[in-house]
Amino acid sequence: MRRTRLVFSGSGGQGVITAAIILAEAAVIYEGMEATQSQSYGAAARGGATRSDIILSESQINFFGVVQPNILVCLTQEAYNLYSTIIRPGGTLLTDNHFVKIAKKADARQVELPMYESVMEKIGKPIVFNICVLGALIGVTEILRPDSVMKAIGDKVPKDFLKMNNKAFELGLAMAGE
């Protein structure tokens, strides 16, 4: 039985919740898995702390909270400072080195990638940063098939922005493979 517990964390406006929803929908719709997704926001919608918990499983999910994630994504220093201690030993911690400076070593595989800088350099629009992160996450962890996530992106993103989002996803995938 495969079960993965994830926490996406960052700040409002980074697309943390959207990325989490796309991931959960890709698992359910395109891979036939069970998934839960919940979220919490800080005091301000934009700029406040944001967290989304996701569980992906091949069997029924009875408890929806994530206490010790296998995978932790931190997109701000505040999120890293707050959540880096909760990762399950041996898990995977993904951070963007533009926003997060690793201060302490977690008992996890720590992957620091220049996702934001790459998005700005190659696409020029920070709005797709979250989709690049999603691509990097899939590339680093292989928890879902990339084509499943691409289809879910196509379901969620307005058609006028699909090409840009697909490019961001592929950028993240490529970065993870380097």
Secondary structure, DSSP 4 states (H G I P E B T S, - for coil): --EEEEEEEEETTS-HHHHHHHHHHIIIIIH--EEEEEEEE-SSTTTSEEEEEEEEESS-------SS-SEEEE-SHHHHHHHGGGSPTTEEEEEETTT----S--SEEEEEE-HHHHHHHHT--GGGHHHHHHHHHHHHH--S-HHHHHHHHHHHS-GGGHHHHHHHHHHHHHHHH-
